[in-house]
Amino acid sequence: MITDPITLVVAEAHDLPAFRRALQEAFAVAVVETFGPLPDGPIPADDDIDATIAAPGAVALRILSDGRDVGGAVVSIDETTHRNTLDFFFIAVGSHGRGLGRRAWRAIEQAYPATRVWQTHTPYFEKRNIHFYVNVCGFRIVEFFNAHHPDPHHPPGHDDFPGVDEGFRFEKIM
């Protein structure tokens, strides 16, 4: 287990190409394991990542351990309601299984102490994420999206991302 401190650094414009590639590589692992080779183009698409980072209140964070990039996150911070969203969270390929995700999530919570509620989503097939959010980070599943209860924020056909028609919304009350 790595014990070097986790540092969060706001990603600058010049950091974003490497940040985007590392996020896509990390997300691709479970998609390929579950569905086989990726469809044309990375998952999530560059445009989806860029739109999330450009959204009001969004902050792209590089996650560093011992000064090295080991992951990243995009959070959306609502200074009025303090109901914040974890839009993307990843640990870089090759860096899993060392407690980095747990420590990175704690660092994010500490960076935004005014948060009353954190919210995030993950696809149904992503069992590692479900375990991480529920059993490691203390989130609760509050909604299950499926054909009978679609996610209003992800209209059908919006993504070419396999498996996104079924997923969970999680909340963590602080």
Sequence and secondary structure as in RCSB ss.txt:
>XXXX:A:sequence
MITDPITLVVAEAHDLPAFRRALQEAFAVAVVETFGPLPDGPIPADDDIDATIAAPGAVALRILSDGRDVGGAVV
SIDETTHRNTLDFFFIAVGSHGRGLGRRAWRAIEQAYPATRVWQTHTPYFEKRNIHFYVNVCGFRIVEFFNAHHP
DPHHPPGHDDFPGVDEGFRFEKIM
>XXXX:A:secstr
   S EEEEE  GGGHHHHHHHHHHHHHHHHHHHH S  SS SS HHHHHHHHHSTTEEEEEEEETTEEEEEEEE
E  TTT EEEEEEEEE TT TTSSHHHHHHHHHHHH TT SEEEEEEETT HHHHHIIIIIT  EEEEEEBTTB 
 TTS TTS   TTTTSEEEEEEE 
